């Protein structure tokens, strides 16, 4: 499992990449702060095929979350 933090516009997004046991690929989970609930990103039962693709998905989620916070 790989973990990290992305910082964007004064906000941070924690992430975890979890390898899948039954098939090749990764699930990506994010949360906006310690103690908050983890949220899986992606569509339905799909998984990211590579770690690089999962990190790109996480970065996209970080931009979306930051944009929503700036609008609020």
N, CA, C and O atoms as CSV, one atom per row, in Angstrom:
chain,resi,resn,atom,element,x,y,z
A,1,UNK,N,N,0.855,-1.167,0.000
A,1,UNK,CA,C,0.000,0.000,0.000
A,1,UNK,C,C,0.906,1.236,0.000
A,1,UNK,O,O,1.905,1.294,0.717
A,2,UNK,N,N,0.538,2.195,-0.803
A,2,UNK,CA,C,1.291,3.448,-0.878
A,2,UNK,C,C,0.408,4.571,-0.348
A,2,UNK,O,O,-0.779,4.633,-0.668
A,3,UNK,N,N,0.976,5.449,0.452
A,3,UNK,CA,C,0.229,6.564,1.017
A,3,UNK,C,C,0.963,7.871,0.730
A,3,UNK,O,O,2.157,7.880,0.431
A,4,UNK,N,N,0.225,8.968,0.827
A,4,UNK,CA,C,0.843,10.264,0.620
A,4,UNK,C,C,-0.143,11.386,0.838
A,4,UNK,O,O,-1.297,11.164,1.206
A,5,UNK,N,N,0.333,12.597,0.604
A,5,UNK,CA,C,-0.484,13.796,0.764
A,5,UNK,C,C,-0.250,14.693,-0.440
A,5,UNK,O,O,0.888,14.896,-0.863
A,6,UNK,N,N,-1.334,15.229,-0.988
A,6,UNK,CA,C,-1.258,16.227,-2.048
A,6,UNK,C,C,-1.740,17.541,-1.452
A,6,UNK,O,O,-2.805,17.596,-0.838
A,7,UNK,N,N,-0.955,18.601,-1.633
A,7,UNK,CA,C,-1.349,19.929,-1.155
A,7,UNK,C,C,-1.661,20.805,-2.357
A,7,UNK,O,O,-0.900,20.849,-3.323
A,8,UNK,N,N,-2.802,21.509,-2.286
A,8,UNK,CA,C,-3.231,22.342,-3.401
A,8,UNK,C,C,-4.052,23.501,-2.869
A,8,UNK,O,O,-5.039,23.284,-2.166
A,9,UNK,N,N,-3.671,24.709,-3.182
A,9,UNK,CA,C,-4.401,25.920,-2.778
A,9,UNK,C,C,-4.666,25.964,-1.274
A,9,UNK,O,O,-5.758,26.336,-0.845
A,10,UNK,N,N,-3.684,25.590,-0.488
A,10,UNK,CA,C,-3.833,25.652,0.955
A,10,UNK,C,C,-4.609,24.501,1.565
A,10,UNK,O,O,-4.810,24.477,2.779
A,11,UNK,N,N,-5.051,23.548,0.763
A,11,UNK,CA,C,-5.777,22.376,1.251
A,11,UNK,C,C,-4.907,21.147,1.043
A,11,UNK,O,O,-3.978,21.157,0.235
A,12,UNK,N,N,-5.216,20.099,1.777
A,12,UNK,CA,C,-4.473,18.862,1.578
A,12,UNK,C,C,-5.444,17.703,1.403
A,12,UNK,O,O,-6.565,17.714,1.912
A,13,UNK,N,N,-4.981,16.718,0.674
A,13,UNK,CA,C,-5.757,15.512,0.423
A,13,UNK,C,C,-4.841,14.328,0.687
A,13,UNK,O,O,-3.827,14.156,0.012
A,14,UNK,N,N,-5.201,13.516,1.669
A,14,UNK,CA,C,-4.440,12.298,1.938
A,14,UNK,C,C,-4.929,11.208,0.987
A,14,UNK,O,O,-6.107,11.161,0.632
A,15,UNK,N,N,-4.012,10.335,0.581
A,15,UNK,CA,C,-4.430,9.246,-0.292
A,15,UNK,C,C,-3.763,7.933,0.100
A,15,UNK,O,O,-2.704,7.897,0.727
A,16,UNK,N,N,-4.434,6.860,-0.302
A,16,UNK,CA,C,-3.898,5.504,-0.175
A,16,UNK,C,C,-4.136,4.787,-1.489
A,16,UNK,O,O,-5.233,4.843,-2.045
A,17,UNK,N,N,-3.123,4.124,-1.978
A,17,UNK,CA,C,-3.271,3.225,-3.126
A,17,UNK,C,C,-3.233,1.817,-2.584
A,17,UNK,O,O,-2.246,1.399,-1.979
A,18,UNK,N,N,-4.295,1.095,-2.799
A,18,UNK,CA,C,-4.387,-0.272,-2.272
A,18,UNK,C,C,-4.366,-1.271,-3.433
A,18,UNK,O,O,-5.252,-1.246,-4.287
A,19,UNK,N,N,-3.365,-2.144,-3.467
A,19,UNK,CA,C,-3.339,-3.149,-4.536
A,19,UNK,C,C,-4.515,-4.113,-4.385
A,19,UNK,O,O,-4.911,-4.468,-3.275
A,20,UNK,N,N,-5.053,-4.518,-5.510
A,20,UNK,CA,C,-6.172,-5.470,-5.501
A,20,UNK,C,C,-5.640,-6.888,-5.406
A,20,UNK,O,O,-4.639,-7.223,-6.041
A,21,UNK,N,N,-6.294,-7.711,-4.628
A,21,UNK,CA,C,-5.861,-9.091,-4.450
A,21,UNK,C,C,-6.374,-9.988,-5.579
A,21,UNK,O,O,-5.651,-10.865,-6.051
A,22,UNK,N,N,-7.613,-9.772,-6.011
A,22,UNK,CA,C,-8.244,-10.670,-6.972
A,22,UNK,C,C,-7.860,-10.366,-8.418
A,22,UNK,O,O,-7.991,-11.234,-9.281
A,23,UNK,N,N,-7.397,-9.169,-8.692
A,23,UNK,CA,C,-7.023,-8.810,-10.058
A,23,UNK,C,C,-5.870,-7.816,-10.006
A,23,UNK,O,O,-5.530,-7.294,-8.944
A,24,UNK,N,N,-5.276,-7.563,-11.165
A,24,UNK,CA,C,-4.177,-6.613,-11.215
A,24,UNK,C,C,-4.735,-5.195,-11.211
A,24,UNK,O,O,-5.700,-4.904,-11.917
A,25,UNK,N,N,-4.143,-4.328,-10.431
A,25,UNK,CA,C,-4.567,-2.937,-10.403
A,25,UNK,C,C,-4.610,-2.393,-8.991
A,25,UNK,O,O,-4.179,-3.042,-8.038
A,26,UNK,N,N,-5.144,-1.177,-8.878
A,26,UNK,CA,C,-5.170,-0.461,-7.605
A,26,UNK,C,C,-6.514,0.196,-7.368
A,26,UNK,O,O,-7.186,0.627,-8.305
A,27,UNK,N,N,-6.894,0.267,-6.111
A,27,UNK,CA,C,-8.000,1.113,-5.674
A,27,UNK,C,C,-7.369,2.370,-5.102
A,27,UNK,O,O,-6.315,2.303,-4.469
A,28,UNK,N,N,-8.000,3.510,-5.317
A,28,UNK,CA,C,-7.503,4.772,-4.767
A,28,UNK,C,C,-8.518,5.295,-3.761
A,28,UNK,O,O,-9.706,5.414,-4.060
A,29,UNK,N,N,-8.032,5.603,-2.567
A,29,UNK,CA,C,-8.868,6.116,-1.484
A,29,UNK,C,C,-8.317,7.463,-1.046
A,29,UNK,O,O,-7.101,7.642,-0.963
A,30,UNK,N,N,-9.205,8.413,-0.766
A,30,UNK,CA,C,-8.783,9.754,-0.348
A,30,UNK,C,C,-9.591,10.213,0.857
A,30,UNK,O,O,-10.693,9.727,1.110
A,31,UNK,N,N,-9.018,11.162,1.596
A,31,UNK,CA,C,-9.752,11.848,2.660
A,31,UNK,C,C,-9.166,13.244,2.802
A,31,UNK,O,O,-8.002,13.481,2.479
A,32,UNK,N,N,-9.984,14.156,3.284
A,32,UNK,CA,C,-9.579,15.558,3.325
A,32,UNK,C,C,-8.871,15.947,4.612
A,32,UNK,O,O,-8.265,17.017,4.678
A,33,UNK,N,N,-8.932,15.107,5.633
A,33,UNK,CA,C,-8.264,15.419,6.904
A,33,UNK,C,C,-8.160,14.150,7.741
A,33,UNK,O,O,-8.964,13.232,7.582
A,34,UNK,N,N,-7.162,14.096,8.641
A,34,UNK,CA,C,-7.082,12.952,9.553
A,34,UNK,C,C,-8.373,12.856,10.376
A,34,UNK,O,O,-8.938,13.869,10.788
A,35,UNK,N,N,-8.810,11.660,10.597
A,35,UNK,CA,C,-10.044,11.463,11.354
A,35,UNK,C,C,-11.289,11.468,10.485
A,35,UNK,O,O,-12.361,11.062,10.934
A,36,UNK,N,N,-11.161,11.922,9.249
A,36,UNK,CA,C,-12.291,11.894,8.318
A,36,UNK,C,C,-12.396,10.515,7.689
A,36,UNK,O,O,-11.450,9.727,7.717
A,37,UNK,N,N,-13.549,10.243,7.128
A,37,UNK,CA,C,-13.795,8.957,6.487
A,37,UNK,C,C,-13.065,8.881,5.139
A,37,UNK,O,O,-12.976,9.876,4.420
A,38,UNK,N,N,-12.545,7.699,4.806
A,38,UNK,CA,C,-11.920,7.473,3.509
A,38,UNK,C,C,-13.007,7.322,2.450
A,38,UNK,O,O,-14.051,6.722,2.707
A,39,UNK,N,N,-12.760,7.870,1.255
A,39,UNK,CA,C,-13.683,7.759,0.127
A,39,UNK,C,C,-12.931,7.152,-1.044
A,39,UNK,O,O,-11.833,7.591,-1.384
A,40,UNK,N,N,-13.528,6.138,-1.659
A,40,UNK,CA,C,-12.906,5.495,-2.820
A,40,UNK,C,C,-13.223,6.336,-4.045
A,40,UNK,O,O,-14.371,6.728,-4.255
A,41,UNK,N,N,-12.202,6.615,-4.859
A,41,UNK,CA,C,-12.462,7.331,-6.093
A,41,UNK,C,C,-12.420,6.359,-7.254
A,41,UNK,O,O,-11.731,5.340,-7.199
A,42,UNK,N,N,-13.145,6.672,-8.288
A,42,UNK,CA,C,-13.262,5.813,-9.447
A,42,UNK,C,C,-14.729,5.646,-9.781
A,42,UNK,O,O,-15.592,6.285,-9.179
A,43,UNK,N,N,-15.003,4.792,-10.733
A,43,UNK,CA,C,-16.371,4.585,-11.191
A,43,UNK,C,C,-16.779,3.135,-10.955
A,43,UNK,O,O,-16.151,2.216,-11.482
A,44,UNK,N,N,-17.809,2.933,-10.179
A,44,UNK,CA,C,-18.325,1.585,-9.932
A,44,UNK,C,C,-17.274,0.656,-9.364
A,44,UNK,O,O,-16.569,1.000,-8.415
A,45,UNK,N,N,-17.174,-0.529,-9.956
A,45,UNK,CA,C,-16.204,-1.524,-9.498
A,45,UNK,C,C,-14.865,-1.417,-10.221
A,45,UNK,O,O,-14.002,-2.279,-10.060
A,46,UNK,N,N,-14.691,-0.367,-11.012
A,46,UNK,CA,C,-13.464,-0.246,-11.789
A,46,UNK,C,C,-12.266,0.019,-10.878
A,46,UNK,O,O,-12.405,0.501,-9.753
A,47,UNK,N,N,-11.106,-0.307,-11.397
A,47,UNK,CA,C,-9.858,-0.076,-10.662
A,47,UNK,C,C,-8.875,0.590,-11.616
A,47,UNK,O,O,-9.025,0.512,-12.835
A,48,UNK,N,N,-7.882,1.235,-11.055
A,48,UNK,CA,C,-6.820,1.811,-11.871
A,48,UNK,C,C,-5.838,0.709,-12.220
A,48,UNK,O,O,-5.424,-0.052,-11.346
A,49,UNK,N,N,-5.461,0.614,-13.487
A,49,UNK,CA,C,-4.615,-0.483,-13.946
A,49,UNK,C,C,-3.184,-0.333,-13.441
A,49,UNK,O,O,-2.542,-1.321,-13.085
A,50,UNK,N,N,-2.690,0.890,-13.412
A,50,UNK,CA,C,-1.314,1.118,-12.965
A,50,UNK,C,C,-1.293,2.117,-11.806
A,50,UNK,O,O,-2.259,2.843,-11.571
A,51,UNK,N,N,-0.180,2.134,-11.099
A,51,UNK,CA,C,-0.020,3.083,-10.007
A,51,UNK,C,C,-0.012,4.521,-10.550
A,51,UNK,O,O,-0.558,5.428,-9.921
A,52,UNK,N,N,0.604,4.719,-11.708
A,52,UNK,CA,C,0.654,6.045,-12.325
A,52,UNK,C,C,-0.753,6.549,-12.653
A,52,UNK,O,O,-1.069,7.713,-12.408
A,53,UNK,N,N,-1.588,5.683,-13.199
A,53,UNK,CA,C,-2.964,6.068,-13.509
A,53,UNK,C,C,-3.730,6.418,-12.239
A,53,UNK,O,O,-4.522,7.360,-12.232
A,54,UNK,N,N,-3.502,5.674,-11.173
A,54,UNK,CA,C,-4.174,5.956,-9.903
A,54,UNK,C,C,-3.748,7.313,-9.355
A,54,UNK,O,O,-4.583,8.064,-8.852
A,55,UNK,N,N,-2.464,7.635,-9.444
A,55,UNK,CA,C,-1.978,8.933,-8.963
A,55,UNK,C,C,-2.563,10.085,-9.785
A,55,UNK,O,O,-2.862,11.148,-9.240
A,56,UNK,N,N,-2.724,9.877,-11.086
A,56,UNK,CA,C,-3.359,10.906,-11.920
A,56,UNK,C,C,-4.817,11.104,-11.505
A,56,UNK,O,O,-5.301,12.235,-11.472
A,57,UNK,N,N,-5.512,10.024,-11.194
A,57,UNK,CA,C,-6.887,10.115,-10.716
A,57,UNK,C,C,-6.983,10.853,-9.393
A,57,UNK,O,O,-7.914,11.628,-9.179
A,58,UNK,N,N,-6.030,10.618,-8.509
A,58,UNK,CA,C,-5.995,11.291,-7.209
A,58,UNK,C,C,-5.738,12.782,-7.399
A,58,UNK,O,O,-6.375,13.608,-6.746
A,59,UNK,N,N,-4.815,13.130,-8.284
A,59,UNK,CA,C,-4.536,14.545,-8.545
A,59,UNK,C,C,-5.768,15.240,-9.129
A,59,UNK,O,O,-6.056,16.384,-8.780
A,60,UNK,N,N,-6.487,14.561,-10.005
A,60,UNK,CA,C,-7.721,15.124,-10.561
A,60,UNK,C,C,-8.732,15.357,-9.438
A,60,UNK,O,O,-9.377,16.404,-9.394
A,61,UNK,N,N,-8.871,14.396,-8.540
A,61,UNK,CA,C,-9.800,14.550,-7.408
A,61,UNK,C,C,-9.389,15.731,-6.529
A,61,UNK,O,O,-10.248,16.464,-6.040
A,62,UNK,N,N,-8.093,15.919,-6.326
A,62,UNK,CA,C,-7.610,17.037,-5.508
A,62,UNK,C,C,-7.991,18.374,-6.132
A,62,UNK,O,O,-8.395,19.293,-5.421
A,63,UNK,N,N,-7.868,18.493,-7.437
A,63,UNK,CA,C,-8.243,19.731,-8.137
A,63,UNK,C,C,-9.738,19.973,-8.012
A,63,UNK,O,O,-10.160,21.104,-7.771
A,64,UNK,N,N,-10.548,18.929,-8.173
A,64,UNK,CA,C,-12.004,19.061,-8.054
A,64,UNK,C,C,-12.421,19.487,-6.648
A,64,UNK,O,O,-13.269,20.365,-6.488
A,65,UNK,N,N,-11.828,18.870,-5.638
A,65,UNK,CA,C,-12.167,19.211,-4.249
A,65,UNK,C,C,-11.748,20.646,-3.942
A,65,UNK,O,O,-12.485,21.380,-3.283
A,66,UNK,N,N,-10.571,21.047,-4.414
A,66,UNK,CA,C,-10.097,22.406,-4.183
A,66,UNK,C,C,-11.021,23.422,-4.855
A,66,UNK,O,O,-11.336,24.457,-4.268
A,67,UNK,N,N,-11.453,23.132,-6.072
A,67,UNK,CA,C,-12.352,24.041,-6.786
A,67,UNK,C,C,-13.682,24.179,-6.060
A,67,UNK,O,O,-14.223,25.281,-5.969
A,68,UNK,N,N,-14.208,23.095,-5.549
A,68,UNK,CA,C,-15.481,23.153,-4.796
A,68,UNK,C,C,-15.337,23.982,-3.533
A,68,UNK,O,O,-16.244,24.732,-3.173
A,69,UNK,N,N,-14.216,23.852,-2.865
A,69,UNK,CA,C,-13.997,24.628,-1.628
A,69,UNK,C,C,-13.870,26.113,-1.933
A,69,UNK,O,O,-14.337,26.948,-1.159
A,70,UNK,N,N,-13.234,26.450,-3.066
A,70,UNK,CA,C,-13.081,27.860,-3.418
A,70,UNK,C,C,-14.417,28.493,-3.802
A,70,UNK,O,O,-14.599,29.697,-3.623
A,71,UNK,N,N,-15.355,27.698,-4.328
A,71,UNK,CA,C,-16.667,28.205,-4.705
A,71,UNK,C,C,-17.564,28.391,-3.494
A,71,UNK,O,O,-18.467,29.227,-3.516
A,72,UNK,N,N,-17.327,27.624,-2.440
A,72,UNK,CA,C,-18.199,27.676,-1.254
A,72,UNK,C,C,-18.023,28.941,-0.459
A,72,UNK,O,O,-18.686,29.127,0.561
